[in-house]
């Protein structure tokens, strides 16, 4: 890996599934150890929920968030044990940004578990279950999605907004359930190839999250945050921040502002050879390939994927 420029990204909410990382756990004890750490903090058995569900419980925002954070960090710990790896930068999609800060040693894992659990509770409380929704829109440009969301918001008097700019031709919208459903209908009429409801219970990154963000900002004042040892690119502005208060501000703003993922990947892959997705699923690997076709991308969502990555890195030494 000498001379290889590697960046590591962490997936967020939506990549969870029953049984995620089960094959990892059979081979590497640090997976269940990581979930036990989270369980000790939260007071419930996180690994049991991952293994046995039910899916409705796993998809509940206040539970999804700490479990996904634990999954991301578990994969990172396995990777760190298996190969000597010094990334040049970290980034994480939405909730994954917290995993990036843990990886960069800006926030302790236990503190981050408490933090994202609180974040999920605040988000769930801000919008009652069933009153908010999110949907991925495939095959339209950003401007068309923004325009139709603005039109629907004006017509219905309820917000729906473009909240994740994930890659060219993929934008996630969020807001009040009725407004999201109407926007999906109009966006398909406009020519969207697909409009896919997402398995989340709150409208993340929409203006409906502003009250939750205000409370999160207050909670963040009591969270110990250090200068990252490796650069972390934040969702809200696609910039890195060193000062703890600037990191707190970026995390609070992230809750009710769009995730600038396309811009983030453009920045972190400039000069990079490899992008490694640490966590369940392959969402970010797919987005990376759509944004920058020149960079290699690996999604370490299984033992087989991890072995393929390790073999590739060994060949580069």
C-alpha positions, 0 to 999 in steps of 0.5 A: 500500500506504499504510495496508495492514496486511500479515503474511507467513507461510512454509510448512514441510515438506509443501509441497515438490514436484519443479519448485517455483518453476520458473516463478519461476526463468525470470523472476527470477534471485534464485531460482537465486541463493538456491539456489546460496547454499544449495548452497555451504553444503551442498556439494550442488546444491539446485536440481538436486534441486528440478528433477529429484528424485527425489521420495524424495530431496526428501522426505528430511527432512534435504534437504527442510528446507534446500530449503524454507527456500531456496524460502521465502526466494527467494519473499520476495526476489522479492516484496521486489524487486517491491514496497515492503513492510513487514510488521507481523509474520512467522510460519512453520509449523514449518520455516517459522518459520526463514524468518520469522526470516531475513526478520526478520534475526534469523538470517543465511540461510547460518546458517539453512541450516546450522541446518535441515540439522542439524535435519533430520539430528537428526530423521532420526536420532532416529527411523529411517525408516519407524518414524515417521509423520504424518497430517492429520485433517480434519473432527473437533474438537481434543478428539476427536483428542486423546482418540483419540490418548491412547487408542491410545497407551495401548493400543499402548504407542507414542506418537501425538499431536496435533501441529499445530492447523492450523485448526478441523477440521484437526489433524495427528497424529504418532508411531510408525507403527503407532500413527498407522495405528491412530489414523487408522482409529479417527478415521475411525470417529469421523467424520473426513472424511479421514485423509491420510498426509503426505509426511514421513519423521519424526514432527515435533513429537511426543514422539519428537523430544525427544532431537533437541530436546536436541541441537538446543538444544546446537547452537543455543548456537553459532548467532548470533541477533539481535533480530528487526527485525520481530516473529516469532510462534513456533509453540510459544506463539504469542508473539513473543520478542526475546531470542536465548536465548528464541528458541533455547528456542522453536526447541528446544521447537518440535521436540517440542511442537504447532504452535499455528497456529490461535492464531497466525493469530488473533493475527497477523490481528487488525488485518491486511488481507492475509496473504501466503504466501511459498513453494511451495504454497497450504497456509497460504493455505487455512488462513488462510481457514478461520481468519479469513474476513475477511482477504485471503489470497494464496499466492505459489506461481507467477508468476501468483499473484505478479502477481495480488498485485502488481496488487492491491497497486497498486490499493490505493496 
